[in-house]
Amino acid sequence: MGTEPLTTSVTLRIDRALFSRLQAHLFPGDSDEHGAVIAVGVAESAAGTRLLARELFLARDGVDYVPGEFGYRALSARFVAETSNYCRVRNLGYLAVHCHGGSNQVAFSGDDLGSHERGYPALLAVTNGGPVGALVFAQNAVAGDIWTVDGRRPLKRLTVIGPHTRDLYPEPGDAPSYISPIYQRHSLLFGSAGQEILSGLKVGIVGLGGGGSLLNEWLSRLGVGHVVAIDRERLDHTNLPRVVGASRRDCAAWLQERRWSWLRRAGQRLARRKVDIARDVATRAKPDIIYERIFGDIADEHVARRLTDTDFIYLATDNIQSRLVFNALVQQYLIPGAQVGVKVLVDSLARRVANITTATRSVLPGVGGGCLVCQEVVPSDSLQEEALDDDERQAQRYVEDPEVHAPSVITLNVLSAAQAANDLMMMFTGLYDDDVKMTQHLNFVGSRQLKEFAPLAHESCIWCGTMDHAKYACGDRARLPCRQKPS
């Protein structure tokens, strides 16, 4: 294998709890060198390779981390064998970790690089192709040397996922480039550096009805640089009061409002797709935005995979299968997100509204991050109902009229979506501290009561748990819970 690095970028993502454990081990206050191993999942996309921290093995000083033959210290042969075999059996990558002194800048020593060249080609074979590599940390910096069967690449950055989501680099970056005066009022809150962070984000929005269309406009006006928008529907005339930017012309209202069904059907076929309307809204607010429109369903694997390299995902649909896939993307690919929604219960006998609730559920990777399965908002009976075909589903309906829809008003969507939009802004620009509690909010509108719920956590959860069978941080090396594309 050649020593020249490839140009395709490699990044690493790690949840805040795992990162805190690693930092405490590497920097206990003794100014000495310490070691560890991180087992990582892998996600490949056109943007490059993302390594996903799944498991941390702390090397014991004098036992697992010992005086080195060529350098100051090294992981013991036994520790390397045990941890690399763990990674091989579970189809994970292997990253050796140690620390140097300093704060904001770090680099490998010549002895470090020499040990990589002696050992990593063999370790690639042991781990069935890895990737394998090394990280070296200072207090606020990290450098990486990553080896794959295709070549050797430096680590571009490490992203710590949490209430304060931040990036670490080998050395301080350049000052923010020119920021448009359009965002001058923004910079008074989070600075030009914060605005540059927002412009570099890639955000997914699943569902472009009331909540999703609001988020779409707000994010583009915040200056988010790249949006992936997913919706499988065309605009219905009943959507007009709730979809930002929609017009009567967009839904061919002069046809959809006719009394004859064949004219209504023609209007539905001529109506514009919600993703196209959303793109128009976003580009009016930010003409240079990168906007990916996907007319499809996140329940289909080829659609869901378009989100695996995003930085944040919003779920704004009331579909239970969508919740399951969204939750899997958060946990399997270490992508923070939020689910927003409105539920209006109507007492049909009393002919009155029984309850109005808006929900904002922040979902971060890891145990205690708000996994929707642990929160019990992905009920299996509803998943089974959604798996039925149209005739089977109609046979189980309590309301026989297929035209009956749940009540929905855009001002209710605002209550749900606003907190979720602010969470993204606060998390990525550093306005939240690390210890902020990302509770989930239910707003009982009729009684004007806002209740917060601490995230539930089950270590045995297949999505966010710590058990061997969990899909947490497995990336591409585990299947998403999607419908498979017909062969």
Summary of the structure (lengths in Angstrom):
residues: 487
radius of gyration: 24.7
end to end distance: 37.5
largest distance: 85.7
contacts: 1601
relative contact order: 0.12
helix: 32%
strand: 27%
